[in-house]
Amino acid sequence: MALYRYDALDNIGKAVTGTVESGTPAEARAALRKGGLLTTRVEPAITLIAMSGANRGDTFSTPTIYRLSSKRFDDLVGFSRHLSLLLKSGVPLSQSLVIISEQLDSSQFKHVVADVAVRVKEGASLDQALATHPGYFPEMYVCIAKAGAASGNLAQLLNQLSQYYVRQKRLRDKVISALMYPALMSCIGAVVLTFLLAFVVPKITGVLLEQNRVLPWPTEVLLAVSNFIQGFWWVLLAATAFGVWLLSALLRTQGGRRFCDAMVLKIPIIGELLKKQAIARWADTMSNLISSGIPVAQALAVVRGALGNAVLAREVEKMEMAIIDGGDLSDALRDSANFPRSVGFIVGVGEESGDLPRVLKEIAESFNEEVEVISSRLADLLNPVLIVVLGTIIGFIVAAILLPITDFSQIQ
């Protein structure tokens, strides 16, 4: 006896997914037919489970969508569009790949596509050839290429993939731009303040100390901080290096990554922004996978590694297990602690109507709009806060220097 996963339709046409134990796929279909289910797909469940297990490491690693540079995003979009157009024009796959490789400007990607063309010409399938270059072709891309080749709809799915990666790049860039400016300003401010306290302030205050007079308390505080930085700069440097090492070590473990990601999600505004971005990516990716003919459970196994957050990835893993056990995606979403319940209800409507990919696409668009709003709000909030904080610190330094100078001039 073996365990088989099936997709079927019940008596009222509702999509049903689950597992059944049987000797052969034919016997599994017969047993399901007796139960009033019209099967559309029956396959060994071990295939799905093995794939899910292979992805578990990806759950806690940086997803490919973050590792892809803007240039690689553009290469992937251009490759998908050009291959789609050539296939629609009737050009054979291997010849299409050769044509594209000859026209590419990027030498690295040119080599990758040429290697894919050679493998396809030697008899490998497109998805097998693409899977040998995971740094350029994410797992979702490989899965959809495999589904497109099996359904004979590869050209259309490649065009959808190009549009998907355009949306994902735009979404990623919005979040990065919202966080980059405050982070850059904070780093520049820290460097400037360290330089002032370590080199400029001691030279100015040295003159004041020669007067042997009582200094105002702001000047005393400034001198204490400046002396500490001068005398123990190596302690600060070592502590910073240790903190970076400790954080890196934590992120390499499942528990540490989950703890850090949970803390990030609790940061006001930033946590909300990252969560909505992940949900938008989840919905958009699921829509593309399901519309390509990939079963819901397998789509969840693929999308886990693309979320960029171990806490949310764990939630998706629970959904995957619930689907394998015969549950509905909408019920699993409503039971999730991090996905909004409204998403579960909307997905339920898509399951009932049989138009789940369209509903997921609308969810992605809605969350994309919310990400734009939160990104703008974050920029509007953090920029003046940083200006006030840095201005206050610099103002304190200036006051601490000028106060004793003013007192000495009055006494003289």
C-alpha positions in Angstrom: 0.0 0.0 0.0 1.2 3.5 -0.8 0.0 7.0 0.0 -1.4 9.1 -2.9 -2.3 12.7 -3.1 -5.3 13.7 -5.2 -7.1 16.7 -6.6 -10.8 16.0 -7.3 -14.3 17.5 -7.7 -17.2 16.5 -5.4 -20.8 16.2 -6.4 -21.5 19.9 -6.4 -18.3 20.7 -8.3 -16.2 21.9 -5.3 -12.5 21.4 -5.6 -11.2 18.8 -3.0 -7.6 18.0 -2.2 -6.4 15.2 0.1 -4.6 11.9 0.4 -5.7 8.3 0.0 -3.9 5.0 0.8 -4.1 2.4 -2.1 -2.1 -0.1 -4.0 -1.9 1.7 -7.3 -3.1 5.0 -8.8 -5.8 3.2 -10.7 -7.1 1.6 -7.5 -7.0 5.1 -5.8 -9.1 6.6 -8.6 -11.6 3.8 -8.3 -11.9 4.2 -4.5 -12.4 7.9 -4.8 -15.0 7.4 -7.6 -16.9 5.2 -5.3 -16.8 8.0 -2.7 -18.4 10.4 -5.2 -15.3 12.2 -6.2 -14.2 12.9 -9.8 -10.4 12.9 -9.7 -8.4 15.3 -11.8 -4.9 14.3 -10.5 -3.5 11.3 -8.5 0.2 11.2 -7.7 2.4 9.6 -5.0 2.4 11.7 -1.9 6.1 11.0 -1.3 6.9 13.2 -4.3 5.3 16.2 -2.5 6.7 15.3 0.9 10.3 14.9 -0.5 10.0 18.2 -2.2 8.7 19.8 1.0 11.6 18.3 3.0 14.1 19.6 0.4 12.8 23.1 0.9 12.9 23.2 4.7 16.4 24.6 4.7 15.2 27.4 2.4 12.7 28.4 4.9 15.4 29.7 7.1 17.8 31.1 4.4 17.6 34.3 2.5 15.0 33.8 -0.3 16.2 34.0 -3.9 14.1 37.1 -4.5 16.4 39.0 -2.1 19.6 37.5 -3.5 18.7 38.6 -7.0 20.2 42.0 -7.8 18.3 44.5 -9.9 20.4 43.5 -12.9 19.5 39.8 -12.5 15.8 40.7 -12.1 16.1 42.5 -15.4 17.9 39.6 -17.0 15.2 37.2 -15.8 12.4 39.4 -17.1 14.0 39.9 -20.4 14.8 36.2 -20.8 11.2 35.2 -20.0 9.7 37.7 -22.5 12.1 36.9 -25.3 11.7 33.1 -24.9 7.9 33.5 -24.8 7.9 35.5 -28.0 10.2 33.0 -29.8 8.1 30.1 -28.7 4.9 31.8 -29.8 6.5 32.4 -33.2 7.1 28.7 -33.6 10.9 28.6 -33.0 12.0 25.4 -31.3 13.0 25.6 -27.7 16.7 24.7 -28.1 17.1 27.2 -31.0 15.2 29.9 -29.0 17.7 29.5 -26.1 20.7 29.8 -28.5 19.2 32.9 -30.1 18.7 34.5 -26.7 22.2 33.6 -25.4 23.8 35.2 -28.4 21.9 38.5 -27.8 22.6 38.9 -24.1 24.9 41.7 -22.9 25.7 40.1 -19.5 28.6 37.7 -19.9 27.6 35.7 -16.8 23.9 35.3 -17.8 25.0 34.7 -21.4 27.0 31.7 -20.2 24.1 30.4 -18.1 21.6 30.6 -20.9 24.1 29.0 -23.3 24.6 26.1 -20.8 20.8 25.7 -20.5 20.6 25.6 -24.3 23.3 22.8 -24.5 21.5 20.7 -21.8 18.2 21.0 -23.6 19.8 20.1 -26.9 21.3 17.0 -25.2 17.8 15.8 -24.1 17.2 17.4 -20.8 13.9 19.1 -20.1 13.8 22.9 -19.7 13.1 22.7 -16.0 16.0 20.3 -15.4 18.3 22.6 -17.3 17.1 25.6 -15.4 17.4 23.9 -12.0 21.2 23.6 -12.5 21.4 27.4 -12.0 19.4 28.2 -8.9 21.2 31.5 -8.4 19.5 32.7 -11.6 16.3 30.7 -11.8 14.4 30.4 -8.5 12.5 27.3 -7.6 9.2 28.8 -8.5 10.5 29.6 -12.0 11.6 26.0 -12.4 8.2 24.6 -11.3 6.2 26.8 -13.6 8.5 25.9 -16.5 7.9 22.3 -15.8 4.2 22.8 -15.6 4.2 24.8 -18.8 6.1 22.2 -20.7 3.7 19.5 -19.4 0.6 21.4 -20.4 2.0 22.8 -23.7 1.3 26.3 -22.5 5.0 27.3 -21.8 5.0 30.5 -23.9 2.0 32.0 -22.0 3.3 31.0 -18.6 6.7 32.5 -19.4 5.0 35.8 -20.2 3.1 35.7 -16.9 6.4 35.0 -15.1 8.0 38.1 -16.6 5.1 40.2 -15.4 5.3 38.5 -12.0 9.0 39.4 -11.6 8.4 43.0 -12.7 5.8 43.3 -9.9 8.1 41.6 -7.3 11.0 43.9 -8.2 8.8 47.0 -7.9 7.5 45.8 -4.5 11.0 45.0 -3.2 12.4 48.3 -4.3 9.6 50.2 -2.6 10.3 48.5 0.7 14.1 48.9 0.4 13.9 52.6 -0.6 11.6 53.2 2.4 14.1 51.6 4.8 17.4 52.6 3.1 17.3 56.4 3.6 16.8 56.2 7.4 19.4 53.5 7.7 21.9 55.5 5.6 21.2 58.7 7.6 21.7 56.8 10.9 25.0 55.4 9.7 26.3 58.7 8.5 25.2 60.5 11.7 26.9 57.8 13.8 30.2 58.2 11.9 30.0 62.1 12.1 29.3 62.1 15.8 32.1 59.6 16.5 34.5 61.7 14.5 33.4 64.9 16.4 33.7 63.2 19.8 37.0 61.4 19.1 39.0 64.1 17.3 37.3 67.6 17.2 35.9 67.9 20.7 39.1 67.0 22.6 41.1 69.7 20.8 38.5 72.4 21.6 37.9 71.3 25.2 41.6 71.0 25.8 41.9 74.8 25.8 39.0 75.0 28.3 40.7 72.5 30.7 43.8 74.6 30.8 41.8 77.4 32.5 41.3 75.2 35.6 37.8 76.5 36.1 34.5 74.7 36.9 32.9 73.5 33.7 29.1 73.4 33.1 27.5 70.0 33.4 26.8 69.6 29.6 30.5 70.1 29.0 31.4 67.6 31.8 29.1 65.0 30.1 30.6 65.8 26.7 34.1 65.3 28.0 33.2 62.1 29.7 31.8 60.6 26.5 34.7 61.9 24.4 37.3 60.5 26.9 35.5 57.1 26.9 35.5 56.9 23.1 39.2 57.9 23.0 40.2 55.5 25.7 37.9 52.5 24.9 37.4 52.7 21.2 38.7 49.2 20.9 36.0 48.0 23.3 33.3 49.6 21.2 34.8 48.1 18.0 35.0 44.6 19.6 31.5 44.8 20.9 30.2 45.8 17.5 32.1 43.0 15.8 30.8 40.5 18.4 27.2 41.7 18.0 27.4 41.2 14.2 28.9 37.7 14.7 26.3 36.8 17.2 23.4 38.0 15.0 24.9 36.1 12.0 25.2 32.9 14.1 21.6 33.3 15.3 20.3 33.7 11.8 22.0 30.5 10.8 19.8 28.4 13.2 16.1 27.7 12.9 15.3 28.9 16.4 17.5 32.0 16.2 16.1 33.0 12.8 12.5 32.5 14.0 13.2 34.6 17.1 14.8 37.4 15.2 12.1 37.4 12.5 9.4 37.4 15.3 11.1 40.5 16.9 11.2 42.3 13.5 7.5 41.7 13.0 6.8 43.4 16.3 8.6 46.7 15.4 6.0 49.4 14.9 5.3 50.3 11.3 8.4 48.4 10.0 7.0 45.0 11.1 3.6 45.8 9.6 5.3 46.8 6.3 7.4 43.6 6.1 4.5 41.4 7.0 2.2 42.9 4.3 5.0 42.7 1.8 5.5 39.0 2.6 1.7 38.3 2.3 1.6 40.2 -1.0 4.4 38.1 -2.3 2.7 34.9 -1.0 -0.5 35.7 -2.7 1.1 36.7 -6.0 3.3 33.6 -6.1 0.5 31.2 -5.1 -1.7 32.8 -7.9 1.0 32.1 -10.5 1.7 28.6 -9.3 -1.9 27.5 -9.1 -2.9 29.1 -12.4 0.0 27.1 -13.9 -1.6 23.8 -12.8 0.5 23.2 -9.8 -1.5 21.7 -6.8 -2.1 23.9 -3.8 0.0 21.9 -1.4 2.9 21.8 -3.7 2.6 25.5 -4.4 2.7 26.1 -0.6 5.9 24.0 -0.4 7.5 26.2 -3.1 6.3 29.6 -1.7 7.6 29.0 1.8 11.2 29.7 0.8 10.2 33.0 -0.9 8.6 34.8 2.1 11.8 36.1 3.7 10.5 35.5 7.2 10.8 32.3 9.2 7.7 32.9 11.3 5.5 33.4 8.3 7.2 30.5 6.5 6.3 28.3 9.5 2.6 29.4 9.1 2.7 28.4 5.5 4.2 25.0 6.4 1.3 24.4 8.7 -1.1 25.3 5.8 0.8 22.8 3.6 0.3 20.0 6.2 -3.3 20.9 6.6 -3.9 20.6 2.8 -2.1 17.3 2.6 -4.4 16.0 5.4 -7.4 17.0 3.3 -8.2 20.4 4.7 -9.1 23.7 2.8 -6.6 26.5 2.3 -9.2 29.0 3.6 -9.6 27.1 6.9 -5.8 27.0 7.3 -5.5 30.7 6.7 -8.2 31.5 9.2 -6.4 29.4 11.8 -3.1 31.3 11.2 -1.9 33.7 13.8 -0.1 36.0 11.4 -2.2 36.0 8.2 -5.3 38.3 8.5 -8.5 36.4 8.9 -10.0 38.4 6.0 -7.5 36.7 3.7 -8.9 33.3 4.7 -12.5 34.4 4.0 -11.6 35.9 0.6 -9.7 32.7 -0.3 -12.7 30.7 0.8 -14.8 32.6 -1.8 -12.2 31.8 -4.5 -12.3 28.1 -3.5 -16.1 28.0 -3.7 -16.2 29.8 -7.1 -13.3 27.7 -8.5 -11.4 30.9 -9.4 -8.7 30.8 -6.7 -5.9 32.2 -8.8 -7.8 35.4 -9.7 -8.8 35.9 -6.0 -5.2 35.5 -4.9 -4.1 38.0 -7.5 -6.6 40.5 -6.2 -5.3 39.9 -2.6 -1.7 40.6 -3.8 -2.8 43.8 -5.5 -4.6 45.0 -2.4 -1.6 44.3 -0.1 0.8 45.9 -2.7 -1.3 49.1 -2.4 -1.1 48.9 1.4 2.7 48.4 1.2 2.9 51.7 -0.9 0.9 53.6 1.7 2.9 52.3 4.7 6.2 52.9 2.8 5.2 56.6 2.3 4.1 56.9 5.9 7.3 55.4 7.2 9.4 57.8 5.1 7.3 60.7 6.3 7.7 59.7 9.9 11.3 58.6 10.1 12.9 61.4 8.2 11.8 64.2 10.6 12.5 62.0 13.6 16.1 61.5 12.4 16.6 65.2 11.7 15.3 66.0 15.2 17.5 63.4 17.0 20.7 64.3 15.1 19.9 68.0 15.5 19.4 67.6 19.2 22.7 65.7 19.6 24.7 68.2 17.6 23.0 71.1 19.4 24.0 69.6 22.7 27.6 69.3 21.5 27.7 72.9 20.3 26.1 74.1 23.6 28.5 72.1 25.7 31.4 73.8 23.9 30.0 77.4 23.8 28.7 77.5 27.4 32.2 77.5 29.1 33.6 79.9 26.5 30.7 82.3 27.2 31.3 82.0 31.0 35.0 82.7 30.7 34.5 85.8 28.5 31.9 87.2 31.0 34.4 86.7 33.9 37.2 88.3 32.1 
